Structures are given as structure tokens and as C-alpha cells.
Amino acid sequence: MIFSAIGYVSLTIMALLCLLPFLLVVSSSLTNEDTILTKGYQFLPIDFSMESFKILFKYPGEIVHAYMVTIGVTVAGTLLGLFLTSMTSYALSRKDFKWRNKFSFFFFFTTLFSGGLVPWYLMIVNYLHMKNTLLALIIPMVLNVFYIIVMKSFLSSIPEAIVESAKIDGAGDFRIYYQLILPLSKPALATIGLFLALAYWNDWYNALLFVSDDKLMPLQYYLYKMLGNMDGMRKAMMGAGAVVTTPLPSEGLKMAMTVVATGPILLAYPFVQRYFVQGLTIGAVKG
């Protein structure tokens, strides 16, 4: 009883400590720029101001469109990535697949060496012709070797008796994969799906390389350009010798961007959290 009480108290304290950085971000986004520059960041807004959010949502249509692009890319990329990752891992986990060691080495080899940025860019633009398309934001990140290895290890822990019994009943490989393997792999799928969703949601680098059309601009790249324009405006005004009576809210704007960019993904996390600790294979095989 005492050990459990100490554990619950410790976990509660750690959870509250993890919330402090986000509280600091939200508070700073609602604080006047002068107060941030003079008194620093505070956990509670001393001088309340919505100026950062007013600048951020000055053109609401653009940011809503960037949100929709990011949501579409995140959903499509996560689903496609889970499908390809699970199928690849299932094939590599099957002991009756005689080429699995050779393919496993091929995947692992790509983690040690790469062709570099220039060949990768030429492949996407000149050969696959994905420049200024949504595919340029989805395809480059759809497969990750680390996720394949993690998924393969999880699938290897599923008892072979399940697959063998399905084969005896006449089920094919794809039916075994779809009706047996995928339902038993929900914890691994949820975990890898969260990692993929975070990667797609936070990605701005691929947009920087392959997207010049404003209609295809994702949220992170849109916020990145807005912050760059703000810094450029401030430097131009300083270079021209202009006297700025009210400082541009660059620090508050950074925090407001963080709130806008991380809010939806934080709301999605509780829906997949329960699968992290749930063992769905317990009791699947009856002796």
C-alpha cells in the first residue's frame, strides 16, 4: 500500500512537471511583447495581450487552408505508412519466406548509407515528377526502416499456431494478414501510427524543398514563412533607421505558433494511448 501511494504521488508530480513547459508556452503567447522582453517568460500572463494571435490569424483563410493540407497529408501518409509498414514487417517476420534475411539486410543497409540530398532531390523532382504535388509531402516519409524493425519484432512475438491454424482452415496469406495479424497488432499499429502522424504533422522540410505553390503549403511551413517574414520586416526597419514605438511581437508570435501547431496533435494522443500498454495476444492461443 505504501509503495503504491509513493508511486502514484511520484507519477502525479512527474505529470505536472511535464505540463509546465506547455503552460509556459500558452502563458507567453498571451503576454505583451514588452513584458516578455523586460521580465522574461512567466507561467502566468502578467500583462495579458492577444496581439500575437491577432497577427497569426490576420488572414484566417490562409491558415485554415494550411491546416486542411496538413490534416489531409497526415491522415493519408499515416494510413499508407501503416499499411506498407505492416505488410513489409509481416513478410519479413514469416519464417517460411526464404528471402527474408536478404531483404532485412537490404532495409538495414539503407540506415547506414544514403545517396545524399542532391540525388534524392533529383529523384523526386526529375524522375518521379512530384514537385508541387501533395505526393511530395507524403511519399518521402511513408516508410521508415526503424518502424519496420519495431513492427517485425512485434509480429515475431505472435504465436505461430495462430497462422498455422488459419492455414489449415484454408486461409490465404492476405486473409491471414487482414483478419488475424492486423487485429492482434493494434498496440504496435497505434504506436507507429502516432509516430508517423507526428512526423507528418511537424514536417516542413519537404515543403521547403518541393512546394512553391501556396495552395499546397502545410501548416508548419506556413508558420515558418510567417516567422521569417516577421524577422525580415524587423531587420528591414532597423536597417532603415526607423523608430519602432511598439515592438513586433516576435517572441509571443513564436509561442502562439507553437500553441496552434501542437494543439490538435495533443488532443489526438489520448485516443491511442490505451493501446501502448494493452496486450491483445493474451489468451489468443488455447492449449
C-alpha positions as CSV (number, residue, x, y, z in Angstrom):
1,M,0.0,0.0,0.0
2,I,2.8,2.4,0.9
3,F,4.7,1.6,-2.2
4,S,1.6,2.2,-4.4
5,A,1.0,5.5,-2.7
6,I,4.6,6.6,-3.3
7,G,4.3,5.5,-6.9
8,Y,1.0,7.4,-7.5
9,V,2.4,10.6,-5.9
10,S,5.7,10.4,-7.9
11,L,3.8,9.9,-11.2
12,T,1.5,12.8,-10.4
13,I,4.4,15.1,-9.7
14,M,6.2,14.0,-12.9
15,A,3.0,14.5,-14.9
16,L,2.6,18.1,-13.5
17,L,6.2,18.8,-14.3
18,C,5.7,17.7,-17.9
19,L,2.8,20.1,-18.2
20,L,4.8,23.1,-17.0
21,P,6.6,23.7,-20.4
22,F,3.3,23.8,-22.2
23,L,1.8,26.1,-19.6
24,L,4.8,28.4,-20.1
25,V,4.2,28.4,-23.9
26,V,0.5,29.2,-23.5
27,S,1.1,31.9,-21.0
28,S,3.9,33.6,-23.1
29,S,1.6,33.6,-26.1
30,L,-0.9,35.6,-24.1
31,T,1.6,38.1,-22.7
32,N,2.5,41.5,-24.1
33,E,5.8,41.6,-26.0
34,D,7.3,44.4,-23.8
35,T,6.7,42.3,-20.7
36,I,8.4,39.3,-22.3
37,L,11.4,41.4,-23.2
38,T,11.7,43.0,-19.8
39,K,10.6,40.3,-17.4
40,G,11.1,37.2,-19.4
41,Y,8.8,34.2,-19.7
42,Q,6.2,33.7,-16.9
43,F,4.0,30.8,-16.1
44,L,1.0,33.1,-15.7
45,P,0.4,36.1,-18.1
46,I,1.3,39.3,-16.2
47,D,0.2,41.7,-19.0
48,F,-2.5,40.0,-21.0
49,S,-2.4,40.6,-24.7
50,M,-3.9,38.8,-27.8
51,E,-1.7,40.7,-30.2
52,S,0.3,37.6,-31.2
53,F,-2.9,35.6,-32.1
54,K,-4.3,38.7,-34.0
55,I,-1.2,38.8,-36.2
56,L,-1.2,35.0,-36.6
57,F,-4.9,35.0,-37.7
58,K,-4.8,38.2,-39.7
59,Y,-5.6,36.1,-42.8
60,P,-7.7,33.2,-41.3
61,G,-8.4,31.7,-44.7
62,E,-4.8,31.0,-45.4
63,I,-4.1,29.4,-42.0
64,V,-7.3,27.3,-42.3
65,H,-6.2,26.1,-45.7
66,A,-2.8,25.2,-44.4
67,Y,-4.5,23.3,-41.6
68,M,-6.6,21.3,-44.1
69,V,-3.5,20.5,-46.2
70,T,-1.6,19.3,-43.1
71,I,-4.6,17.2,-41.9
72,G,-5.0,15.6,-45.3
73,V,-1.3,14.8,-45.7
74,T,-1.1,13.5,-42.1
75,V,-4.1,11.2,-42.5
76,A,-3.2,9.9,-45.9
77,G,0.5,9.5,-45.0
78,T,-0.2,7.8,-41.7
79,L,-2.7,5.3,-43.2
80,L,-0.4,4.5,-46.2
81,G,2.6,4.2,-44.0
82,L,0.9,1.8,-41.6
83,F,-0.3,-0.3,-44.5
84,L,3.1,-0.6,-46.1
85,T,5.0,-0.9,-42.8
86,S,2.7,-3.7,-41.5
87,M,2.7,-5.6,-44.8
88,T,6.5,-5.4,-45.1
89,S,7.0,-6.4,-41.5
90,Y,4.6,-9.3,-41.8
91,A,6.5,-10.7,-44.8
92,L,9.9,-10.3,-43.0
93,S,8.5,-12.0,-39.9
94,R,7.4,-15.1,-41.7
95,K,9.9,-17.9,-41.3
96,D,8.7,-19.7,-44.4
97,F,9.8,-16.6,-46.5
98,K,13.2,-17.8,-47.7
99,W,14.4,-14.3,-48.8
100,R,13.5,-12.6,-45.5
101,N,17.1,-12.3,-44.3
102,K,18.3,-10.8,-47.6
103,F,15.5,-8.3,-47.6
104,S,16.1,-7.5,-43.9
105,F,19.8,-6.7,-44.7
106,F,18.7,-4.5,-47.6
107,F,16.5,-2.5,-45.4
108,F,19.1,-2.3,-42.6
109,F,21.8,-1.2,-45.1
110,T,19.8,1.9,-46.0
111,T,20.1,3.1,-42.4
112,L,23.9,3.2,-42.7
113,F,24.3,4.8,-46.1
114,S,22.3,7.1,-48.3
115,G,22.6,8.7,-51.7
116,G,22.6,12.3,-50.2
117,L,20.4,15.3,-50.6
118,V,21.1,16.1,-54.3
119,P,20.3,12.6,-55.7
120,W,17.2,12.4,-53.5
121,Y,16.0,15.8,-54.8
122,L,16.7,14.9,-58.4
123,M,14.8,11.6,-57.9
124,I,11.7,13.3,-56.5
125,V,11.7,16.2,-59.0
126,N,13.1,15.0,-62.3
127,Y,12.2,11.3,-62.3
128,L,9.1,11.0,-60.1
129,H,7.8,14.4,-61.1
130,M,6.3,15.1,-57.7
131,K,7.3,18.8,-57.4
132,N,4.3,20.9,-56.3
133,T,2.2,17.9,-55.6
134,L,0.9,16.5,-52.3
135,L,2.7,13.3,-53.1
136,A,6.0,15.1,-52.5
137,L,4.8,15.6,-48.9
138,I,3.6,12.0,-48.4
139,I,5.9,9.6,-50.3
140,P,9.4,10.6,-49.0
141,M,8.3,9.8,-45.4
142,V,5.9,6.9,-46.0
143,L,8.4,4.2,-44.9
144,N,10.8,4.2,-42.0
145,V,13.2,1.3,-41.5
146,F,13.2,1.7,-37.7
147,Y,9.4,1.3,-37.7
148,I,9.7,-1.8,-39.9
149,I,12.1,-3.3,-37.4
150,V,9.9,-2.5,-34.4
151,M,6.8,-3.9,-36.2
152,K,8.7,-7.0,-37.3
153,S,9.8,-7.7,-33.7
154,F,6.2,-7.3,-32.5
155,L,4.8,-9.6,-35.2
156,S,7.5,-12.2,-34.4
157,S,6.1,-12.5,-30.9
158,I,2.7,-13.6,-32.2
159,P,2.3,-17.3,-31.8
160,E,2.8,-19.3,-35.0
161,A,-0.1,-21.5,-34.0
162,I,-2.5,-18.7,-35.0
163,V,-1.1,-18.6,-38.6
164,E,-0.9,-22.4,-38.8
165,S,-4.4,-22.9,-37.7
166,A,-5.6,-20.4,-40.2
167,K,-3.7,-22.1,-43.0
168,I,-5.3,-25.4,-42.0
169,D,-8.7,-23.8,-42.4
170,G,-7.7,-22.7,-45.9
171,A,-7.0,-19.0,-45.4
172,G,-4.6,-17.3,-47.7
173,D,-1.7,-15.0,-46.8
174,F,-3.6,-11.8,-47.3
175,R,-6.6,-13.0,-45.4
176,I,-4.4,-14.1,-42.5
177,Y,-2.7,-10.7,-42.6
178,Y,-6.0,-8.8,-42.7
179,Q,-8.2,-10.8,-40.4
180,L,-5.7,-12.1,-37.8
181,I,-2.4,-10.2,-37.9
182,L,-3.8,-6.7,-38.0
183,P,-6.3,-7.1,-35.2
184,L,-3.6,-8.6,-33.0
185,S,-1.2,-5.8,-33.9
186,K,-3.3,-2.9,-32.7
187,P,-0.8,-1.8,-30.0
188,A,2.1,-1.7,-32.4
189,L,0.0,-0.1,-35.1
190,A,-1.2,2.6,-32.7
191,T,2.3,3.4,-31.5
192,I,3.8,3.5,-35.0
193,G,0.8,5.4,-36.3
194,L,1.3,8.1,-33.6
195,F,5.0,8.4,-34.6
196,L,4.1,8.7,-38.3
197,A,1.3,11.2,-37.6
198,L,3.8,13.3,-35.5
199,A,6.4,13.2,-38.3
200,Y,3.9,14.3,-41.0
201,W,2.3,16.9,-38.8
202,N,5.6,18.6,-37.9
203,D,7.2,18.3,-41.3
204,W,8.1,21.5,-43.1
205,Y,11.4,20.5,-44.7
206,N,9.8,18.6,-47.6
207,A,7.5,21.5,-48.3
208,L,10.6,23.8,-48.3
209,L,12.3,21.6,-51.0
210,F,9.4,20.5,-53.2
211,V,6.5,23.0,-52.8
212,S,6.4,26.5,-54.2
213,D,2.6,26.7,-54.7
214,D,0.9,28.5,-51.8
215,K,-2.2,26.2,-52.2
216,L,-0.1,23.2,-51.2
217,M,1.6,24.8,-48.2
218,P,1.3,22.8,-45.0
219,L,0.8,24.4,-41.6
220,Q,4.3,24.1,-40.3
221,Y,5.8,25.6,-43.5
222,Y,3.2,28.4,-43.4
223,L,4.2,29.3,-39.8
224,Y,7.9,29.1,-40.7
225,K,7.4,31.5,-43.6
226,M,5.3,33.9,-41.4
227,L,8.0,34.0,-38.7
228,G,10.7,34.5,-41.4
229,N,8.7,37.4,-42.8
230,M,8.4,38.9,-39.3
231,D,12.1,38.7,-38.7
232,G,12.8,40.2,-42.2
233,M,10.4,43.1,-41.5
234,R,12.1,43.9,-38.2
235,K,15.6,43.8,-39.7
236,A,14.5,46.0,-42.6
237,M,13.0,48.6,-40.3
238,M,16.1,48.6,-38.2
239,G,18.3,48.9,-41.2
240,A,16.3,51.9,-42.5
241,G,16.7,53.6,-39.1
242,A,13.0,53.6,-38.4
243,V,11.9,54.2,-34.8
244,V,9.6,51.4,-33.7
245,T,7.4,52.6,-30.8
246,T,5.7,49.2,-30.4
247,P,7.9,46.2,-30.8
248,L,6.8,43.5,-33.2
249,P,5.6,40.5,-31.1
250,S,8.2,38.1,-32.4
251,E,8.7,36.2,-29.1
252,G,4.9,36.0,-28.4
253,L,4.3,35.0,-32.0
254,K,6.6,32.1,-31.7
255,M,4.7,30.8,-28.7
256,A,1.4,31.4,-30.4
257,M,2.6,29.4,-33.4
258,T,3.6,26.6,-31.0
259,V,0.1,26.5,-29.5
260,V,-1.6,26.5,-32.9
261,A,0.7,23.8,-34.3
262,T,0.7,21.4,-31.3
263,G,-2.9,21.7,-30.0
264,P,-4.6,19.3,-32.4
265,I,-2.0,16.6,-32.1
266,L,-2.1,16.8,-28.3
267,L,-5.9,16.2,-28.5
268,A,-5.4,13.1,-30.6
269,Y,-2.9,11.5,-28.3
270,P,-5.3,10.2,-25.6
271,F,-7.2,8.2,-28.2
272,V,-4.2,5.9,-28.9
273,Q,-2.6,6.0,-25.5
274,R,-4.5,3.0,-24.2
275,Y,-3.0,0.7,-26.9
276,F,0.5,1.3,-25.7
277,V,0.1,-0.9,-22.7
278,Q,-2.6,-3.3,-23.9
279,G,-1.6,-6.8,-24.7
280,L,-4.2,-8.2,-27.2
281,T,-2.4,-11.6,-27.7
282,I,-3.0,-12.7,-24.1
283,G,-5.2,-15.8,-24.3
284,A,-5.3,-15.9,-28.1
285,V,-4.0,-19.5,-28.1
286,K,-5.8,-22.1,-26.1
287,G,-3.6,-25.1,-25.2
